[in-house]
Amino acid sequence: MSTHHAPRTTVSPSPPAGTQSPILDVTARPTYIPDYATPRFRLTPPHFAYVKIAEGCNHPCSFCIIPRMRGSHRSRTQSDIVAEAKALLADGVKELNLISQDSTYYGLDLRPNHSRAISSPEKFSAASKSLAADATTICTLLRELNSLAGDFWIRLLYTHPAHWTDELIETIRDCPKVARYVDIPLQHIHDNMLERMRRETSKQYIVDLLAKIRAGVPGITLRTTFIVGFPGETEKCFEDLLEFIRQTRFERLGVFAYSKEDGTRAGSMAGQLSEKVKQRRRELAMAGQHKVAVNVAESFMGRTINVLVEGKANSKQLSGAKVSSWEHGLLRDQETSDSRLGSGDYWVARGEADAPDIDGRVYIRGKAAVGGFARVKIIGHTDYDLIAEPARREANLRRA
């Protein structure tokens, strides 16, 4: 393990006589980050991959222990990430999913004499504006990846609301290969809860940011997650969150019941709520989002979109189009039969608005080539998924 910028303890076990003592360097906080040369075994299908652009986190969220487990934010070099992306694209990958604990902070730790104490929106904005013209940021990374040859998507996951900039919004707008999709976990909206969670943002800041993103990138899909039942969450705080969900109308949304994590500030807070209250609030929040999700699905009717084909749908997947899931489908309409799916073969795909594993699906009635893009027309929908057929003049274009 590396010892760069971290306290070191040297452990010297007693060796057998006549042998050299092994030395093990142990750091108080992790400093290692994998690079392109690190051996990797991909578990994803051939057509998409996750690309880790950084490791660790600088945020002080009271419910999270990740900074203690994984250390401070450490970005990979841009050239190293691009080298990995080129290799993946050459191997047939059609979607690069960029991941880290805070993807919007990418590159800020690479600046000379950097300070980690810039997590708040004001400090982050000031640090971003002071960067050299050739500095590495998430924007420079997205633009270089967008310039690579080929037909593929770039999906930015795990962004932090405190670290968005006007330049990032412009970059997403200007780069055609970057998916019009924002994954921006907000966790709550009531100012008291945001303060107790140590989220470094306010309700008004979040409202203004989401409006700016939607205005800057028309048609963008907003995905977020919320935590309900956090210590000290009153009925008033929860009702404010429900109203925010109804008004904001997120295209994609997940809700988690707070889970106490040992070693965190929140774990020792007063005002812990019962499991019954936490689960009931999660159900109510997802019920509110369910109405939004149905309207979102209806808005796709008649549209022609580009999708990435995952494979032939099996009976379990087709049945799952109506069954609750652990995150985004808690309250699917159980009274609706599978008749809307009809009979015959279906292929399961994802649109630009759907990240792997966590979002909805597009079920294509008819044949489609697995692992590639297809042009389809939306002819129906379930609560969270879309039903489509191949467009009459199918073209392997990236976006509708």
Secondary structure, DSSP 8 states (H G I E B T S, - for coil): ---TTS-EEEE-----TTS----EEEESS------TTS-----S-TTEEEEE-EE------TT--HHHHH-S-EE--HHHHHHHHHHHHHTT--EEEEE-S-GGGTTGGGSTT--S---SHHHHHHHHHTS-TT---HHHHHHHHHHSSSS-EEEE----GGG--HHHHHHHHH-TTB-SEEE---B--SHHHHHHHT-S--HHHHHHHHHHHHHHSTT-EEEEEEEES-TT--HHHHHHHHHHHHHH--SEEEEEE----TTSTGGG-S----HHHHHHHHHHHHHHHHHHHHHHHHTTTT-EEEEEEEEE--HHHHHHTTS--SSS-TT--TTS-GGGG-SS-EEEEEETT--TTTS--EEEES---TTSEEEEEEEEE-SS-EEEEE-TT----S--
